[in-house]
Amino acid sequence: MNVVSPHSHTHSTSLKKDGLLLIRTIEFSYLRLAHPIVLYVKKCTIVLLLLQLAVAAIAQEYFYRPYRVNDGLPSDIVKSCTQDSLGYFWIATDEGIVKYDGVKFTSYRAAMHSNYAKGFLTTRSGRLLAYGDRDLIEIHNLGDTVIFKTLCPVARVENDTTLSYPKVLYEDVNGDIWISESQSIVRLRNRALKRYTFDAANRSPQFLRSFSFFEDKKHDLFVSSFQGNVFRYNASRDAFEAIDKKFPYGVEFVSAEDNKLIIGSTAGMSQATLPNDGGFTVPALVLKVPFVSFVQALHNHHYFVATRGTKHFIADFDKGTFTPLSYPINNINHVYTSPDNDIWISGNEGLVMMKENLFRGIDTNVADFIEAIAEDSTSAIMYFATRSTLYAFDRISKKNKVLLDIPAGYSQSLITVKDGVWVANAFKVFLLSHGKIKRQFDFSANSRFVTEITRDSNGNIWLAIPGSAQVHYIDKNLNLHSYDVSLGQEGVIHILREGKEGMYIASSGKNNYLYFKPNNDTIFHNISVPMNLAVHGDFNVVDLVVSGDAIWLATTEGLLKLHDGRLERANMGERFTGLPVSSIHAYAGNKLLVANALGMTLYDPQTGAVDLFNESSGLLSNTITPRGLFVDSRENVWVCTAKGLCYSTRPLTVLSKTPEPRFTQVLVDGKITAARTSDPIDYGRFLAIVVSCITFPENEVTYQYHFLPADEWMTTSEPELRFSGLAAGDHTLEVRAKKNGPFAWSDPAQIHFTIAKPYWQRWWFYAVCLIGAATLVVLTFLAVNARNRKKHIALQALIDERTNELRISNEELVLLNQEKNNLIGVVAHDLRSPLRQMMGLLTLVKMNVKVDETSNAYLDMVAKSALRLDDMIVKILDVDAIDAQQLNVKLEAVDLSSMCTAVADRFSVDAMRKRISIVRKIDPEIYVKADKDYLEQVIENLLSNAIKFSPFERQVFVSLQAWDDRVMCEIRDQGPGLSEEDKRKLFGKYQKLSARPTDHEPSTGLGLSIVKKFVVAMNADISCESEPGKGASFSLSFMRWI
């Protein structure tokens, strides 16, 4: 272990930086005082020492983004870069001019005759001029369309009407454009050329530079040749006059900045003063470095000094310092500063964007995993530790010192107190005071690392020892105390934090992740709220912040909020919600700094706004160490990363507005179209709209868009917005953008376009459809009519044929039916005569001949058979009469009550033979409109059937009732009932049903058929209700006679 005094050793970087400042001071002294010969030797020695010194940590102050051929440039040789009034970048390359919209490079090779583009000039009126070996043009950029206009012709050989190989353009206070050529200067005034030729001694020996221009405080125009000769323009004589003062040889750049005149030359960078009364002082060499090619003014009175080599500088004229850049850029031709203060460097290895970082690293030589950080606010010292080394960084002097080096140690947490710094290192916790360890506690007996220490408001130092079921703390008197904690099987003590009412423990497990001990209590209580969130693997709380009534938890499942007994995931947007959080810290009141895999975010719980800070903002790495966020007493934000410690002194809550996005391109089915055309887009096309804020880094921009009117924004990080299936009609797309970091949403930009109606919604389609439909109807009608006529003729012939056949068949059937009826009538009458004679003879025999009982029984049986046969013949004759439609129905008032009673009386004898009782429910004096004879046959037939099909010792019911104008007569038996098939055949002729008479009574199958025809003939109704095994009920319905 090496303990080093804070004042006894400084890190090597600081020594180099001090040495650099010392040499610069010496250099300025020599430049002002030394003899010229001695001065030259001294300056050469100083420059050699300067170039041998290690570069300061200025690289950490800037973010670099190179653009080369692989990124879309047509050439790596870039001569110049600028922006037009719309914010688009224009780049001069050895393969022509290029436009960059923040998304892609567009080359306009045909805009110039020569592929060697040299540079640009933006006039005071906002015109953008571009020039090359054989061109001087004006660029009109409309966003999606560019118009190039030739200002004057350029030829290989100079003459009075053309330019020849222009080198530099300059606009004077009067608006005249001055163009330098190899041996001449040309003035362009209202499209008129005037050439001023110089002698061979002032002829430029190179292709890029020749004459340089500037104006003094009285707006007199001066020009310097490459050789350093200076001429003043005499307007009265319209001529250039040589002056005695000279510039160094090899002048490549001259610029008047406020009251300074800056000259870049082969010898280095020189500076002169511009007096208010005109002219300039003798230039003095302020930076001796070979081949200064360009000097660009930056903000905060700094300057970028570019050279033809690989060493370039940031100059601070007020302090007299020149700080080298560590980023190698070969042969810079031009430097441009954008309105965002980004530095665009044009060189022989492409284009480089150089952006000042929001966060700066403290020491390039400490690029390790930063484990812990703490602040001594009384001395402006920041303490931080890597695994093995403890450092002290002075915020004022920017010097970094090594306090303690333990090669085998593992520092994980720091806390400053009045007496020094508490350090948690591996198994030990010790107090380092004035370079010595004042008190130490060793926990190696339990093989437990001390991973975190924190101080409460009473000055106690609390220790987090994962794996231990105890919480330890050290009081002001350096005594060790402990509390037991019921951690369960999953609990692990990760950190301790103090709230207003007590101490919290952040732990692990879904049921043991948070504990709390009130200030006046001695027990840590498990206050973990049941989780209703999906957990992926182990659940760990690695950091927490107590803010008012809410507790914010940094967990493996993202940022969680515990409030009012509810645990919920913070809504940080689709990109950040649910990302594991390694550290959180309160910032600017109620806001939170949140570390995740993408870097550090500033989260506002009230608005839901999220600002991302990552490597493009200056973080040394997007990997932030556990509990690696810290806010010091001055509200500076410190970030411990895997590659060192960085910090920002600028408030992160001061937001600049993101530039308004521009619609750089519109593609319909992949083909470029005008972005603001009034022509409608065909329905069903695939539409892609490319937007860009033209702000950098270009991949650190989030876009939101919606169609008006709408409330909900859609979010994307892609600059190309794709749409399909848009409805016909007018559309307004609104887009806004936000850069990562301290930037607010831009003002929304709108683009209007129209989706044409589909062809099936256009008038001509309706007309075509209408005409087509009408034509189709007419043609169909004609075709159908013709076909129908043919069918009609054929069908009529067939009908005639079939009709004739049917007529013949019908005539034959009528004849056959008549013959059948005649035969039946003849047979029936012929049978009845002998049958009646037989019955008469039987009666005479019984009356006149005495026979024994047996013979008498036989005679009775013969008589019955004869009667049955006669009855059958009568029914056959009735059916015959009915079929012949010979019924002679006479409707009259019939006393149905008396008729039902009389019929029931007549059939009582037959019923008694089968021990069947006839139950009567007959209302008196009910008259119906019917034929008396036919009605009586109907009642008899139904009652006869009821008795015939009823088993012995059952009942037959006869009921008669009247309702208003209707009369209902029902005859119901308790016989075997009828099946569904029986009911379908019930009223047919000669039908044999499944139910059979119960005493072998005869049945012709004609009774119900006759009943049905009689009932219909009397304009009455008959119906039957029956189920197998439940008897049958026949109902007759008649019109009541009133």
Secondary structure, DSSP 8 states (H G I E B T S, - for coil): -EE--TTT---HHHHHHHHHHHHHHHHHHHHHHS-HHHHHHHHHHHHHHHHHS---GGGGGEEEEEE-GGGT-S-S-EEEEEE-TTS-EEEEETTEEEEE-SS-EEEEGGGSSSS-EEEEEE-TTS-EEEEETTEEEEEEE-SS-EEEEE-S-B-SS-BTTBB-S--EEEE-TTS-EEEE-SSEEEEEETTEEEEEE--GGG--SSSS---EEEE-TT--EEEE-TTSEEEEEETTTTEEEEEEEE--SS--EEEEETTEEEEEETTEEEEEE--TTSS----EEEE--S-EEEEEE-STTEEEEEESSS--EEEETTTTEEEE-SS---SEEEEEE-TT--EEEEETTEEEEEEE-SSEES-TT--S---EEEEETTTTEEEEE-SSEEEEEETTT--EEEEEE-TT--EEEEEEETTEEEEEETTEEEEEETTEEEEEEE-GGGT----EEEE-TTS-EEEE-TT-SEEEEE-TT--EEEEE---TTT----EEEE-SSEEEEE-BSSSSSEEEEETT-S--EE------S---S--BEEEEEEETTEEEEEETTEEEEEETTEEEE----TTTTT----EEEEETTTEEEEEETTEEEEE-TTT--EEEE-GGGT-S-S-EEEEEEEE-TT--EEEEETTEEEEE-S-TT--EE----EEEEEEETTEEE-TT--S-B-TT--EEEEEE---SSTTSEEEEEEESS-S--EEES-SEEEE-S--SEEEEEEEEEEESSSEE----EEEEEEE---GGGSHHHHHHHHHHHHHHHHHHHHHHHHHHHHHHHHHHHHHHHHHHHHHHHHHHHHHHHHHHHHHHHHHHHHHHHHHHHHHHHHHHHHHH----HHHHHHHHHHHHHHHHHHHHHHHHHHHHHHHTT------EEEEHHHHHHHHHHHTHHHHHHTT-EEEEEE-SS-EEEE-HHHHHHHHHHHHHHHHHTS-TT-EEEEEEEEETTEEEEEEE--SS---HHHHHHTTSTT---S---TT-----S-HHHHHHHHHHHTT-EEEEEE-TTS-EEEEEEEEB--
